[in-house]
Amino acid sequence: MYAGDSTAAGNPTQQPKANSRSNKLKVEASPGYALVTGASRGLGRCFARTLAARKQNLVLVARSRERLEALALELRTAHGIEVESIPFDLARTGAGQGLADDLTSRGLKIDLLINNAGFGDQGRFLQLPLERQLQAVNLQNATVVELTHRLLPEMIEQKQGGIITISSMAGFQPIPFASVYSATKAFLTTFSLALEAEMSRFGIRVVTVCPGRLQVAPEDLENSGERKNFPGGEQTHEEVVSEALRAFDRGGGLVIPGAINKFAAFAERS
Ligand SMILES: NC(=O)c1ccc[n+]([C@@H]2O[C@H](COP(=O)([O-])OP(=O)(O)OC[C@H]3O[C@@H](n4cnc5c(N)ncnc54)[C@H](OP(=O)(O)O)[C@@H]3O)[C@@H](O)[C@H]2O)c1
């Protein structure tokens, strides 16, 4: 469940292309890998499939080993790319450092980091289990900072690469009954926008994505529970991924997918 949400592209690891309006691969794929956290379902799986179609090698991370392995097989078979799946709990303390160590020991060079894994619980702050709230803080904040800190130096050295971070519309305002979720997303948005400014001089592209409510993919409907109508509607994963990767191709920036969300975010910030 997501509160404020009520809860890409050309080869993204190449240099920005002027006037890149299409999502089709126009340049040769990088030999490096794109790492997608939360790739086992939802938006992360859509990032993985979209990048795979552009012949981008991938590292898929989430906790569900079987789902990751099935997706990796699907993508290798369909696109002839290299896909590594790494089952990993990114909500544990030090998980970002642990995953970075694992990548180093496997010799995997990451050109594009997609910080996507996340969850949000709704309810009164004091009634939600503390441990689960701290997991959200670790997953959405500490792990993202750790992974970013560990992976950026090599990107800077190579003078190419980037980071796409999935925040949320929920980060634009405090949301009662989703206090921790909205706070973690506010952190992510601020962190990622500041990083974009710091990294531009190195040619590293940083995209901050703030979706509103997303549709559930048909293959995930079974586990999604009851869904109420949401004002402003829901967006498809494909729309969000496409907008995010287009921004990446243009050199980075803030992405608020959908006209209604853009208007709402503008109204909230002004
Ligand atoms: N859905 C929305 O309406 C909405 C709106 C705005 C923003 N967002 C943001 O978009 C991102 C993706 O959301 P989604 O709707 O695609 O979510 P989702 O369908 O629930 O998928 C979440 C992904 O994160 C992984 N994950 C969760 N906990 C993890 C952990 N401890 N360690 C490693 N991986 C973990 C899950 O895999 P495992 O369970 O296998 O670990 C899964 O692959 C999130 O950051 C979310 O906050 C979502």
The ligand as an ORCA input file, in Angstrom:
! r2SCAN-3c Opt
* xyz 0 1
  N       2.850      1.458     -6.622
  C       2.664      2.763     -6.569
  O       1.541      3.280     -6.648
  C       3.864      3.672     -6.424
  C       3.693      5.043     -6.552
  C       4.784      5.896     -6.414
  C       6.044      5.379     -6.164
  N       6.187      4.042     -6.039
  C       7.543      3.545     -5.787
  O       7.952      2.765     -6.896
  C       8.848      1.749     -6.458
  C       8.354      0.402     -6.977
  O       7.037      0.209     -6.516
  P       6.131     -0.988     -7.046
  O       4.741     -0.515     -7.046
  O       6.712     -1.570     -8.277
  O       6.293     -1.990     -5.816
  P       6.078     -3.556     -5.736
  O       5.292     -4.053     -6.885
  O       5.592     -3.820     -4.364
  O       7.566     -4.122     -5.888
  C       8.520     -3.784     -4.927
  C       9.841     -4.422     -5.309
  O      10.776     -4.131     -4.255
  C      11.324     -5.370     -3.792
  N      11.611     -5.293     -2.363
  C      10.749     -5.000     -1.368
  N      11.367     -5.112     -0.190
  C      12.650     -5.476     -0.440
  C      13.774     -5.774      0.360
  N      13.709     -5.731      1.694
  N      14.934     -6.105     -0.239
  C      15.015     -6.184     -1.599
  N      13.982     -5.930     -2.407
  C      12.806     -5.584     -1.835
  C      10.242     -6.419     -4.090
  O      10.807     -7.700     -4.257
  P      10.822     -8.858     -3.146
  O       9.521     -8.835     -2.443
  O      11.084    -10.065     -3.975
  O      11.983     -8.532     -2.275
  C       9.727     -5.928     -5.429
  O      10.571     -6.373     -6.468
  C       8.886      1.844     -4.937
  O      10.023      2.578     -4.525
  C       7.625      2.613     -4.597
  O       7.733      3.332     -3.398
  C       5.149      3.169     -6.175
*
